[in-house]
Structures are given as C-alpha cells and as structure tokens.
Amino acid sequence: MSADTKNNGLAANGWTAVPRSFKKSLADVDKSKQAELTVDKAGAPSTDLARKTHEFAKEKLPEKTFNHSMRVWYYGKAIVQTHFPHLAPLLETYYLTCLLHDIGTTAENMHGTHMSFEYYGAFKALNFLRDNGASQDQAEAVSEAIIRHADLGETGTLSSLGMMIQLSTVFDQCDYRVVANRVWLETEPLRHDYDDPRQHRAFEKKSQHQASHINMTSSLRLSHRILPSTAVCRSVPKRAAGTIPQSVNLHINATRPSIRGTQPP
C-alpha cells in the first residue's frame, strides 16, 4: 500500500488528529454561516454495512436513544456539508459511529459488565462491525470515537471522527430547556424526548464541572429544512460556579414537515 493510499484511508475513516478543544477546532468557522441540511441531502449512507447497522441499532436501542443517535447523525452531516466539507469522506464511518455510540447503554449491556459504557460499547461495536464486513481500520475508528465521545476537554488531540461525534452530541444533549415551541412532532428520528433530554450520563457529569469549554459551539448555527415550520432556540444556561456564563445555542429554522423515507429501509 502506498503512503498516499494509506493516508487517504486514514482520512476517510476520520483518523486525522484535530484539537480536542472546541475553541481551537472551531476557530476558523464562519459564525455568520448557518449549516443547512435539506431533505434531498438528508439521506443516510446506502451501503450494506450502513443498512445492517441501522437495523441493529434500531432493534437494540430504546426508542429515545435511537432517536438521539439519528439526531446526532443529522446535525453532524449538516455541519460537515457546510463548515467542514473536507470531512465528507468520513460520513459513512460517522453514520456508523452515531448509530453505535450509545450501544453500551442498553439494559443488557449495562448489566453485562462493570466497565464504563463507552468502553464496553466500543468493544461491542468493534465486534459487530467486523462481523458485518467493515474493514479493521473502519471498525477501530468507530470504536475509538465511541470510547472518547464524552471525553471533552481543552488539552491534547483526538480524531476528526471523535471531534464530530462530540460536537453533535453536545448539540443534542447539553441543553435542558427550550425556548419557543417544541416542534419535533412529526419527524420521528428528530423528535426530542423532553422527559429526560440529558440522558447522556457521562456528558452530564462532565458538563457540570467543565461547561466553559463547550461555549465555542455557539460559533455554529444549524438551519434545518426538514422539520415543522417553527423556529426553535435551544440553549444551555449557566452551570456550576466558576464556569463561563455563556450559552450554547442551536437555532433550527424549519420549513418542511417530515423526512420520513430518507433512512435505509
């Protein structure tokens, strides 16, 4: 294998090192540009592996967790298409990561180990992907991103795949109040689960102590054309004492009622 071929494979599976700090990784983002995801571009990858993974995740995950996983996919795809087009080659691997990143939180898996759910889930994902045709490199990339998807911080680096799953998970999980109407009504995968929106235990625990480092996500604005026609602002209010009292905002401008039919059959 040539060096170029190897490097292309690493990039396609999201192995490129990027800063762990959102402040650094989002430093060059155009704050005036909203990320958009239209219905015709909202579809998931159509490979056999993507289809099998979608079926597996939908079968194993509770409905709320599955819906969360799909929202993480849609957010990430919109962000990549608008702000990080150079990461487009990793979208299939990112999709697999979204579907499997919380597989360790199922009742079966939580009772099957004393390990942290990220680690146990990563091993489960690694085995599933290898058994269903993923290359070793792709399966390992997904597994590493799962292990580190709640490992937020200001120092060091992580993979570009890990950065994307962290960023999109922040958008979906760190808010716990909604301003304006609750509009995730007709689009099942995007419907928000309001009874416990902070279901991500590891992120919730970290955010209570390290909220300041997520403030740079306010650099991004997502404009969706795939939801009911109501604008929503979701934000994170001030957290623990000593953290910067800024909010992470996600603005959703919705003009379409549904995206049913865009996922693999």
Backbone as CSV, one residue per row, in Angstrom:
resi,resn,N_x,N_y,N_z,CA_x,CA_y,CA_z,C_x,C_y,C_z
1,MET,0.847,-1.196,0.000,0.000,0.000,0.000,0.881,1.244,0.000
2,SER,0.612,2.165,-0.932,1.399,3.384,-0.993,1.060,4.286,0.174
3,ALA,1.955,5.251,0.419,1.720,6.189,1.521,0.456,7.005,1.275
4,ASP,0.225,7.405,-0.011,-0.961,8.201,-0.325,-2.240,7.410,-0.088
5,THR,-2.226,6.132,-0.498,-3.404,5.286,-0.300,-3.702,5.114,1.177
6,LYS,-2.645,4.884,1.949,-2.813,4.715,3.393,-3.355,5.983,4.023
7,ASN,-2.814,7.139,3.632,-3.270,8.406,4.201,-4.720,8.703,3.829
8,ASN,-5.103,8.358,2.576,-6.482,8.565,2.158,-7.437,7.710,2.987
9,GLY,-7.012,6.472,3.279,-7.832,5.597,4.103,-7.977,6.124,5.509
10,LEU,-6.891,6.655,6.057,-6.947,7.226,7.405,-7.913,8.403,7.453
11,ALA,-7.853,9.257,6.436,-8.737,10.419,6.398,-10.193,9.996,6.235
12,ALA,-10.439,8.980,5.395,-11.804,8.534,5.132,-12.468,7.960,6.372
13,ASN,-11.674,7.410,7.266,-12.229,6.849,8.493,-12.050,7.773,9.695
14,GLY,-11.647,9.012,9.428,-11.631,10.015,10.485,-10.486,9.920,11.456
15,TRP,-9.335,9.400,10.999,-8.197,9.261,11.908,-7.339,10.520,12.003
16,THR,-7.619,11.529,11.201,-6.825,12.749,11.235,-6.911,13.402,12.616
17,ALA,-5.769,13.762,13.180,-5.748,14.368,14.517,-6.205,15.821,14.453
18,VAL,-7.082,16.202,15.366,-7.559,17.580,15.482,-7.531,17.971,16.958
19,PRO,-7.561,19.263,17.260,-7.563,19.674,18.671,-8.786,19.146,19.411
20,ARG,-8.580,18.723,20.629,-9.692,18.286,21.478,-10.550,19.467,21.909
21,SER,-9.958,20.637,21.968,-10.655,21.848,22.379,-11.581,22.341,21.272
22,PHE,-12.867,22.543,21.581,-13.781,23.123,20.608,-13.329,24.527,20.213
23,LYS,-12.789,25.266,21.171,-12.348,26.626,20.885,-11.338,26.633,19.751
24,LYS,-10.452,25.653,19.751,-9.432,25.570,18.709,-9.980,24.946,17.428
25,SER,-10.750,23.878,17.555,-11.220,23.181,16.358,-12.251,23.990,15.583
26,LEU,-12.936,24.929,16.248,-13.939,25.759,15.586,-13.456,27.181,15.338
27,ALA,-12.171,27.408,15.528,-11.638,28.770,15.441,-11.865,29.406,14.075
28,ASP,-11.844,28.610,13.012,-11.961,29.168,11.666,-13.366,29.064,11.086
29,VAL,-14.325,28.665,11.887,-15.696,28.539,11.402,-16.294,29.919,11.153
30,ASP,-16.985,30.068,10.029,-17.676,31.315,9.712,-18.935,31.407,10.574
31,LYS,-18.912,32.277,11.584,-20.013,32.351,12.540,-21.299,32.890,11.922
32,SER,-21.190,33.531,10.774,-22.384,34.088,10.146,-23.071,33.094,9.220
33,LYS,-22.469,31.950,9.017,-22.980,30.970,8.060,-23.724,29.858,8.780
34,GLN,-25.003,29.690,8.467,-25.794,28.640,9.089,-25.627,27.330,8.328
35,ALA,-25.489,26.260,9.088,-25.421,24.939,8.470,-26.819,24.511,8.059
36,GLU,-26.943,24.022,6.839,-28.243,23.615,6.331,-28.218,22.155,5.904
37,LEU,-29.329,21.494,6.115,-29.490,20.125,5.654,-30.864,20.027,5.023
38,THR,-30.909,19.884,3.711,-32.183,19.817,3.013,-32.643,18.372,2.886
39,VAL,-33.922,18.203,2.590,-34.498,16.869,2.524,-33.761,15.992,1.518
40,ASP,-33.423,16.548,0.376,-32.788,15.728,-0.654,-31.372,15.323,-0.279
41,LYS,-30.796,15.944,0.739,-29.442,15.594,1.160,-29.410,14.974,2.554
42,ALA,-30.566,14.674,3.103,-30.622,14.185,4.478,-30.468,12.680,4.586
43,GLY,-30.448,11.996,3.462,-30.405,10.546,3.494,-29.133,9.990,4.096
44,ALA,-29.269,8.814,4.682,-28.132,8.118,5.271,-27.397,7.322,4.198
45,PRO,-26.171,6.892,4.461,-25.439,6.047,3.513,-26.243,4.796,3.175
46,SER,-26.088,4.312,1.958,-26.913,3.201,1.479,-26.152,1.891,1.356
47,THR,-24.959,1.805,1.915,-24.182,0.575,1.825,-24.835,-0.532,2.650
48,ASP,-24.455,-1.761,2.349,-24.987,-2.902,3.088,-24.635,-2.803,4.571
49,LEU,-23.414,-2.357,4.861,-22.993,-2.210,6.251,-23.824,-1.152,6.962
50,ALA,-24.094,-0.035,6.294,-24.916,1.018,6.899,-26.323,0.508,7.188
51,ARG,-26.888,-0.243,6.248,-28.236,-0.783,6.440,-28.282,-1.752,7.621
52,LYS,-27.311,-2.660,7.682,-27.279,-3.634,8.781,-27.090,-2.944,10.134
53,THR,-26.261,-1.917,10.146,-26.012,-1.209,11.401,-27.251,-0.456,11.851
54,HIS,-27.950,0.150,10.900,-29.200,0.837,11.209,-30.213,-0.137,11.804
55,GLU,-30.353,-1.298,11.193,-31.295,-2.308,11.690,-30.905,-2.783,13.089
56,PHE,-29.608,-3.002,13.290,-29.103,-3.466,14.583,-29.370,-2.429,15.669
57,ALA,-29.057,-1.175,15.381,-29.248,-0.109,16.367,-30.724,0.075,16.698
58,LYS,-31.570,0.033,15.679,-32.999,0.227,15.926,-33.573,-0.917,16.755
59,GLU,-33.045,-2.118,16.555,-33.512,-3.269,17.327,-33.027,-3.218,18.775
60,LYS,-31.783,-2.816,18.982,-31.172,-2.919,20.306,-31.400,-1.700,21.193
61,LEU,-31.463,-0.522,20.601,-31.537,0.701,21.402,-32.973,1.044,21.782
62,PRO,-33.187,1.600,22.974,-34.505,2.158,23.296,-34.852,3.256,22.298
63,GLU,-36.138,3.498,22.107,-36.564,4.463,21.096,-35.919,5.830,21.295
64,LYS,-35.875,6.308,22.526,-35.310,7.629,22.784,-33.837,7.685,22.415
65,THR,-33.113,6.634,22.741,-31.684,6.612,22.435,-31.459,6.515,20.936
66,PHE,-32.285,5.735,20.258,-32.171,5.641,18.804,-32.462,6.989,18.157
67,ASN,-33.518,7.675,18.615,-33.835,8.994,18.066,-32.684,9.975,18.294
68,HIS,-32.099,9.923,19.482,-30.924,10.747,19.778,-29.800,10.437,18.796
69,SER,-29.557,9.168,18.533,-28.480,8.771,17.629,-28.712,9.312,16.227
70,MET,-29.964,9.298,15.777,-30.272,9.821,14.451,-30.134,11.343,14.413
71,ARG,-30.520,12.020,15.477,-30.333,13.478,15.503,-28.855,13.832,15.434
72,VAL,-28.026,13.072,16.142,-26.583,13.299,16.099,-26.075,13.143,14.667
73,TRP,-26.607,12.176,13.940,-26.232,11.999,12.530,-26.629,13.214,11.700
74,TYR,-27.868,13.681,11.829,-28.323,14.805,11.023,-27.539,16.074,11.340
75,TYR,-27.304,16.344,12.607,-26.526,17.523,12.972,-25.134,17.450,12.367
76,GLY,-24.494,16.303,12.537,-23.131,16.156,12.036,-23.041,16.294,10.534
77,LYS,-24.005,15.717,9.830,-23.979,15.819,8.372,-24.136,17.265,7.926
78,ALA,-25.031,17.996,8.583,-25.207,19.408,8.245,-23.934,20.200,8.510
79,ILE,-23.285,19.925,9.633,-22.052,20.632,9.984,-20.952,20.332,8.979
80,VAL,-20.807,19.067,8.601,-19.770,18.688,7.638,-20.024,19.352,6.297
81,GLN,-21.259,19.276,5.800,-21.561,19.826,4.484,-21.342,21.326,4.417
82,THR,-21.583,22.018,5.508,-21.484,23.478,5.486,-20.122,23.991,5.929
83,HIS,-19.598,23.443,7.007,-18.402,24.009,7.616,-17.130,23.184,7.410
84,PHE,-17.261,21.887,7.257,-16.084,21.024,7.130,-16.211,20.094,5.926
85,PRO,-16.352,20.636,4.702,-16.545,19.766,3.535,-15.395,18.796,3.302
86,HIS,-14.213,19.118,3.818,-13.080,18.205,3.659,-13.274,16.915,4.448
87,LEU,-14.242,16.901,5.372,-14.521,15.694,6.148,-15.603,14.825,5.507
88,ALA,-16.095,15.212,4.341,-17.163,14.448,3.686,-16.820,12.969,3.483
89,PRO,-15.556,12.608,3.186,-15.251,11.180,3.002,-15.523,10.316,4.228
90,LEU,-15.594,10.906,5.412,-15.790,10.080,6.609,-17.259,9.940,6.998
91,LEU,-18.190,10.440,6.173,-19.593,10.460,6.580,-20.173,9.072,6.823
92,GLU,-19.789,8.079,6.029,-20.314,6.735,6.300,-19.816,6.226,7.653
93,THR,-18.522,6.407,7.907,-17.970,5.972,9.189,-18.600,6.764,10.329
94,TYR,-18.860,8.034,10.099,-19.536,8.849,11.106,-20.950,8.333,11.371
95,TYR,-21.652,7.942,10.316,-23.005,7.398,10.471,-22.995,6.150,11.348
96,LEU,-22.043,5.261,11.104,-21.920,4.049,11.921,-21.654,4.413,13.382
97,THR,-20.814,5.424,13.580,-20.490,5.871,14.938,-21.722,6.424,15.643
98,CYS,-22.499,7.229,14.932,-23.719,7.788,15.520,-24.663,6.680,15.981
99,LEU,-24.861,5.689,15.136,-25.794,4.616,15.459,-25.338,3.777,16.645
100,LEU,-24.021,3.635,16.808,-23.490,2.705,17.803,-22.900,3.377,19.038
101,HIS,-22.851,4.704,19.070,-22.069,5.339,20.144,-22.672,5.121,21.530
102,ASP,-23.965,4.828,21.616,-24.598,4.570,22.912,-25.047,3.118,23.062
103,ILE,-24.490,2.222,22.265,-24.905,0.822,22.338,-24.580,0.225,23.705
104,GLY,-23.593,0.777,24.376,-23.234,0.290,25.701,-24.223,0.662,26.785
105,THR,-25.221,1.499,26.463,-26.185,1.939,27.476,-27.439,1.078,27.518
106,THR,-27.548,0.071,26.661,-28.727,-0.789,26.715,-28.743,-1.552,28.034
107,ALA,-29.927,-1.964,28.458,-30.044,-2.688,29.726,-29.184,-3.944,29.720
108,GLU,-29.193,-4.650,28.609,-28.396,-5.874,28.503,-26.914,-5.591,28.697
109,ASN,-26.428,-4.555,28.047,-25.002,-4.247,28.135,-24.624,-3.610,29.465
110,MET,-25.500,-2.801,30.028,-25.196,-2.187,31.318,-25.101,-3.226,32.429
111,HIS,-25.879,-4.313,32.299,-25.843,-5.370,33.307,-24.825,-6.451,32.977
112,GLY,-24.185,-6.335,31.816,-23.264,-7.378,31.396,-21.818,-7.111,31.733
113,THR,-21.537,-5.975,32.382,-20.149,-5.606,32.643,-20.079,-4.581,33.769
114,HIS,-18.896,-4.449,34.345,-18.623,-3.357,35.277,-17.855,-2.232,34.577
115,MET,-17.560,-2.398,33.294,-16.824,-1.389,32.541,-17.703,-0.172,32.278
116,SER,-17.053,0.950,31.991,-17.778,2.134,31.548,-18.499,1.820,30.242
117,PHE,-19.677,2.429,30.058,-20.466,2.074,28.881,-19.764,2.436,27.583
118,GLU,-18.923,3.492,27.601,-18.211,3.852,26.375,-17.267,2.728,25.946
119,TYR,-16.538,2.178,26.904,-15.564,1.137,26.584,-16.254,-0.161,26.180
120,TYR,-17.228,-0.575,26.974,-17.915,-1.827,26.656,-18.661,-1.690,25.334
121,GLY,-19.297,-0.542,25.134,-19.987,-0.306,23.879,-19.044,-0.301,22.695
122,ALA,-17.844,0.223,22.894,-16.854,0.239,21.814,-16.461,-1.174,21.410
123,PHE,-16.281,-2.053,22.396,-15.949,-3.443,22.080,-17.104,-4.130,21.357
124,LYS,-18.323,-3.866,21.799,-19.490,-4.433,21.139,-19.581,-3.944,19.691
125,ALA,-19.353,-2.656,19.499,-19.401,-2.085,18.155,-18.301,-2.660,17.274
126,LEU,-17.104,-2.793,17.829,-15.976,-3.343,17.077,-16.310,-4.735,16.563
127,ASN,-16.838,-5.582,17.421,-17.167,-6.948,17.022,-18.292,-6.978,15.997
128,PHE,-19.320,-6.151,16.212,-20.434,-6.126,15.266,-19.967,-5.685,13.884
129,LEU,-19.198,-4.628,13.831,-18.766,-4.095,12.543,-17.859,-5.070,11.812
130,ARG,-16.923,-5.678,12.508,-16.035,-6.651,11.864,-16.821,-7.864,11.365
131,ASP,-17.830,-8.275,12.129,-18.642,-9.424,11.724,-19.537,-9.118,10.529
132,ASN,-19.737,-7.840,10.246,-20.656,-7.453,9.172,-19.973,-6.740,8.010
133,GLY,-18.673,-6.938,7.889,-17.990,-6.510,6.674,-17.177,-5.245,6.742
134,ALA,-17.113,-4.591,7.885,-16.282,-3.389,7.985,-14.812,-3.778,7.955
135,SER,-13.997,-2.911,7.399,-12.559,-3.132,7.456,-12.089,-2.951,8.895
136,GLN,-10.932,-3.499,9.194,-10.394,-3.338,10.542,-10.206,-1.869,10.874
137,ASP,-9.714,-1.103,9.898,-9.454,0.314,10.138,-10.745,1.070,10.448
138,GLN,-11.798,0.782,9.687,-13.072,1.467,9.913,-13.680,1.074,11.256
139,ALA,-13.651,-0.218,11.560,-14.214,-0.692,12.826,-13.473,-0.097,14.015
140,GLU,-12.158,-0.015,13.914,-11.372,0.541,15.015,-11.587,2.043,15.147
141,ALA,-11.771,2.733,14.012,-12.033,4.174,14.064,-13.338,4.457,14.800
142,VAL,-14.370,3.688,14.487,-15.653,3.842,15.170,-15.500,3.559,16.659
143,SER,-14.781,2.494,16.981,-14.614,2.104,18.382,-13.879,3.167,19.182
144,GLU,-12.816,3.721,18.602,-12.079,4.770,19.315,-12.957,5.992,19.541
145,ALA,-13.735,6.370,18.520,-14.613,7.534,18.660,-15.670,7.300,19.741
146,ILE,-16.167,6.075,19.845,-17.144,5.755,20.891,-16.507,5.894,22.270
147,ILE,-15.298,5.379,22.415,-14.600,5.467,23.702,-14.433,6.920,24.137
148,ARG,-14.166,7.805,23.177,-13.828,9.182,23.524,-14.970,10.168,23.303
149,HIS,-16.162,9.691,22.993,-17.210,10.637,22.598,-17.700,11.514,23.743
150,ALA,-17.437,11.151,24.983,-17.769,12.017,26.121,-16.523,12.571,26.788
151,ASP,-15.385,12.409,26.140,-14.099,12.833,26.707,-13.816,14.277,26.311
152,LEU,-14.631,15.194,26.808,-14.491,16.604,26.464,-13.342,17.224,27.241
153,GLY,-12.687,18.204,26.641,-11.585,18.845,27.337,-10.901,19.892,26.492
154,GLU,-9.900,20.512,27.056,-9.195,21.609,26.401,-7.801,21.231,25.927
155,THR,-7.294,20.090,26.345,-5.908,19.739,26.040,-5.842,18.561,25.085
156,GLY,-4.714,18.486,24.363,-4.456,17.324,23.531,-5.266,17.295,22.248
157,THR,-5.284,16.128,21.628,-5.973,15.943,20.356,-6.873,14.710,20.422
158,LEU,-7.701,14.578,19.406,-8.468,13.365,19.180,-8.695,13.254,17.687
159,SER,-9.320,12.190,17.238,-9.538,12.016,15.807,-10.624,12.971,15.322
160,SER,-10.606,13.267,14.016,-11.655,14.123,13.457,-13.021,13.463,13.600
161,LEU,-13.067,12.135,13.529,-14.319,11.416,13.762,-14.784,11.619,15.199
162,GLY,-13.865,11.548,16.140,-14.199,11.791,17.539,-14.678,13.205,17.774
163,MET,-14.054,14.168,17.109,-14.480,15.562,17.240,-15.915,15.744,16.758
164,MET,-16.262,15.104,15.627,-17.607,15.261,15.086,-18.664,14.646,15.996
165,ILE,-18.388,13.478,16.554,-19.383,12.849,17.422,-19.517,13.633,18.728
166,GLN,-18.420,14.190,19.229,-18.503,15.036,20.420,-19.339,16.281,20.147
167,LEU,-19.050,16.942,19.052,-19.712,18.204,18.737,-21.214,18.012,18.564
168,SER,-21.595,16.996,17.806,-23.016,16.772,17.555,-23.740,16.277,18.800
169,THR,-23.046,15.503,19.629,-23.648,15.061,20.887,-23.880,16.249,21.814
170,VAL,-22.943,17.185,21.826,-23.119,18.403,22.616,-24.385,19.128,22.181
171,PHE,-24.567,19.274,20.873,-25.747,19.976,20.386,-27.032,19.301,20.844
172,ASP,-27.031,17.980,20.872,-28.277,17.296,21.195,-28.482,17.066,22.681
173,GLN,-27.413,17.023,23.463,-27.542,16.577,24.837,-27.329,17.634,25.908
174,CYS,-26.610,18.689,25.627,-26.249,19.565,26.729,-27.338,20.559,27.075
175,ASP,-28.366,20.679,26.243,-29.452,21.591,26.587,-30.457,20.892,27.484
176,TYR,-31.112,21.665,28.327,-32.229,21.089,29.064,-33.370,22.072,29.241
177,ARG,-33.449,23.042,28.375,-34.651,23.866,28.333,-34.829,24.360,26.906
178,VAL,-36.022,24.614,26.512,-36.334,25.005,25.141,-37.104,26.312,25.163
179,VAL,-36.680,27.222,24.323,-37.372,28.493,24.180,-38.158,28.423,22.881
180,ALA,-39.425,28.810,22.908,-40.342,28.702,21.777,-41.023,27.340,21.805
181,ASN,-41.562,26.934,20.686,-42.380,25.725,20.659,-41.541,24.463,20.546
182,ARG,-42.071,23.370,21.040,-41.417,22.071,20.908,-41.930,21.446,19.615
183,VAL,-41.077,21.365,18.630,-41.585,21.090,17.292,-41.135,19.757,16.709
184,TRP,-40.485,18.900,17.509,-40.031,17.621,16.952,-41.221,16.655,16.925
185,LEU,-42.258,16.990,16.220,-43.504,16.248,16.361,-43.672,15.148,15.308
186,GLU,-43.591,15.500,14.049,-43.918,14.539,13.013,-42.714,13.747,12.525
187,THR,-41.531,14.251,12.763,-40.340,13.602,12.261,-39.764,12.715,13.346
188,GLU,-40.092,11.449,13.321,-39.798,10.566,14.445,-38.339,10.562,14.866
189,PRO,-37.361,10.387,13.942,-35.974,10.335,14.403,-35.493,11.641,15.014
190,LEU,-36.159,12.751,14.683,-35.721,14.044,15.189,-36.588,14.538,16.339
191,ARG,-37.585,13.768,16.714,-38.458,14.193,17.800,-37.668,14.224,19.103
192,HIS,-37.748,15.341,19.824,-36.982,15.459,21.055,-37.724,14.772,22.191
193,ASP,-36.984,14.145,23.089,-37.564,13.419,24.208,-37.441,14.288,25.454
194,TYR,-38.467,15.037,25.762,-38.347,16.099,26.748,-38.361,15.627,28.187
195,ASP,-38.812,14.394,28.439,-38.876,13.985,29.832,-37.494,13.832,30.442
196,ASP,-36.498,13.513,29.632,-35.131,13.396,30.156,-34.140,13.699,29.042
197,PRO,-34.056,14.956,28.588,-33.173,15.265,27.467,-31.709,15.079,27.790
198,ARG,-31.334,15.049,29.077,-29.922,14.878,29.427,-29.650,13.415,29.766
199,GLN,-29.969,12.529,28.823,-29.847,11.107,29.105,-28.403,10.632,29.044
200,HIS,-27.518,11.446,28.532,-26.137,11.020,28.341,-25.366,11.213,29.634
201,ARG,-25.250,10.172,30.442,-24.733,10.299,31.799,-23.312,10.846,31.843
202,ALA,-22.466,10.323,30.985,-21.064,10.746,31.037,-20.934,12.218,30.690
203,PHE,-21.672,12.668,29.678,-21.580,14.072,29.310,-22.167,14.958,30.395
204,GLU,-23.289,14.521,30.971,-23.917,15.313,32.035,-22.953,15.512,33.193
205,LYS,-22.258,14.451,33.580,-21.327,14.529,34.702,-20.196,15.492,34.388
206,LYS,-19.634,15.388,33.174,-18.528,16.266,32.816,-18.989,17.714,32.713
207,SER,-20.164,17.929,32.130,-20.595,19.298,31.862,-20.824,20.088,33.137
208,GLN,-21.103,19.410,34.232,-21.305,20.113,35.489,-20.016,20.753,35.988
209,HIS,-18.889,20.248,35.535,-17.604,20.750,36.007,-16.808,21.464,34.912
210,GLN,-17.131,21.201,33.652,-16.319,21.729,32.569,-17.185,22.391,31.505
211,ALA,-18.187,23.140,31.920,-19.111,23.717,30.949,-18.453,24.757,30.060
212,SER,-17.417,25.425,30.548,-16.874,26.560,29.812,-16.324,26.168,28.458
213,HIS,-15.769,24.969,28.342,-15.106,24.634,27.090,-16.081,24.337,25.961
214,ILE,-17.379,24.200,26.250,-18.320,23.936,25.170,-18.910,25.216,24.597
215,ASN,-18.517,26.363,25.116,-19.144,27.600,24.669,-18.830,27.947,23.220
216,MET,-17.711,27.449,22.711,-17.377,27.780,21.334,-18.332,27.142,20.342
217,THR,-19.153,26.189,20.763,-20.123,25.651,19.822,-21.152,26.690,19.427
218,SER,-21.196,27.816,20.135,-22.091,28.889,19.721,-21.633,29.506,18.407
219,SER,-20.455,29.095,17.911,-20.000,29.543,16.603,-20.841,28.940,15.487
220,LEU,-21.525,27.848,15.769,-22.268,27.140,14.739,-23.756,27.428,14.859
221,ARG,-24.397,27.550,13.724,-25.842,27.674,13.688,-26.345,26.664,12.659
222,LEU,-27.284,25.846,13.048,-27.830,24.852,12.138,-29.202,25.297,11.669
223,SER,-29.384,25.352,10.369,-30.685,25.684,9.812,-31.207,24.452,9.089
224,HIS,-32.229,23.823,9.634,-32.771,22.603,9.049,-33.977,22.920,8.184
225,ARG,-34.055,22.267,7.052,-35.237,22.383,6.204,-36.004,21.059,6.239
226,ILE,-35.977,20.418,7.383,-36.546,19.080,7.450,-37.488,18.908,8.628
227,LEU,-37.925,19.993,9.235,-38.782,19.911,10.405,-40.029,20.769,10.205
228,PRO,-40.998,20.671,11.099,-42.167,21.547,11.003,-41.760,23.018,10.998
229,SER,-42.602,23.866,10.432,-42.214,25.259,10.198,-42.321,26.096,11.461
230,THR,-41.441,25.834,12.399,-41.340,26.602,13.631,-39.868,26.756,13.971
231,ALA,-39.479,27.940,14.401,-38.085,28.160,14.779,-37.892,27.797,16.237
232,VAL,-36.795,27.162,16.521,-36.509,26.722,17.881,-35.144,27.219,18.298
233,CYS,-35.037,27.679,19.519,-33.742,28.018,20.098,-33.539,27.130,21.307
234,ARG,-32.474,26.362,21.312,-32.157,25.507,22.443,-30.869,26.021,23.055
235,SER,-30.786,26.062,24.371,-29.607,26.655,24.983,-29.239,25.968,26.278
236,VAL,-27.993,26.169,26.674,-27.501,25.673,27.953,-27.359,26.855,28.888
237,PRO,-28.128,26.920,29.957,-27.982,28.031,30.894,-26.709,27.901,31.704
238,LYS,-26.449,28.887,32.530,-25.258,28.868,33.369,-25.243,27.625,34.239
239,ARG,-24.086,26.988,34.334,-23.972,25.749,35.096,-23.302,25.997,36.444
240,ALA,-22.230,25.294,36.711,-21.583,25.334,38.018,-20.875,26.665,38.244
241,ALA,-20.668,26.988,39.519,-19.950,28.208,39.868,-18.562,28.184,39.261
242,GLY,-18.147,29.318,38.722,-16.812,29.401,38.151,-16.756,29.143,36.663
243,THR,-17.837,28.655,36.072,-17.844,28.423,34.636,-18.318,29.680,33.928
244,ILE,-17.960,29.801,32.676,-18.305,30.993,31.911,-19.805,30.997,31.626
245,PRO,-20.525,32.044,31.976,-21.980,32.054,31.831,-22.434,32.362,30.412
246,GLN,-21.952,31.593,29.458,-22.394,31.728,28.086,-23.307,30.556,27.762
247,SER,-24.014,30.671,26.668,-24.918,29.604,26.262,-24.444,28.978,24.969
248,VAL,-24.750,27.712,24.817,-24.575,27.038,23.540,-25.925,27.077,22.857
249,ASN,-26.003,27.722,21.724,-27.284,27.910,21.059,-27.361,27.099,19.778
250,LEU,-28.510,26.530,19.534,-28.764,25.834,18.283,-30.065,26.372,17.720
251,HIS,-29.982,27.081,16.622,-31.162,27.649,16.001,-31.593,26.739,14.859
252,ILE,-32.833,26.351,14.879,-33.349,25.477,13.841,-34.465,26.208,13.114
253,ASN,-34.257,26.510,11.846,-35.286,27.141,11.039,-35.918,26.049,10.186
254,ALA,-37.134,25.684,10.504,-37.742,24.514,9.892,-38.783,24.910,8.862
255,THR,-38.715,24.290,7.693,-39.668,24.615,6.645,-40.318,23.387,6.029
256,ARG,-39.916,22.216,6.462,-40.505,21.004,5.908,-41.045,20.129,7.035
257,PRO,-42.154,19.421,6.824,-42.789,18.692,7.911,-42.147,17.369,8.272
258,SER,-41.456,16.728,7.352,-41.001,15.381,7.664,-39.867,14.963,6.753
259,ILE,-39.067,14.029,7.237,-38.028,13.447,6.386,-38.180,11.937,6.358
260,ARG,-39.365,11.449,6.624,-39.564,10.004,6.570,-39.192,9.481,5.191
261,GLY,-38.584,8.333,5.170,-38.190,7.728,3.910,-36.764,8.012,3.520
262,THR,-36.044,8.795,4.317,-34.670,9.125,3.958,-33.665,8.166,4.562
263,GLN,-34.113,7.273,5.431,-33.204,6.333,6.064,-33.185,5.025,5.289
264,PRO,-32.193,4.189,5.529,-32.152,2.896,4.859,-33.394,2.090,5.185
265,PRO,-33.898,1.306,4.240,-35.097,0.511,4.502,-34.830,-0.536,5.568
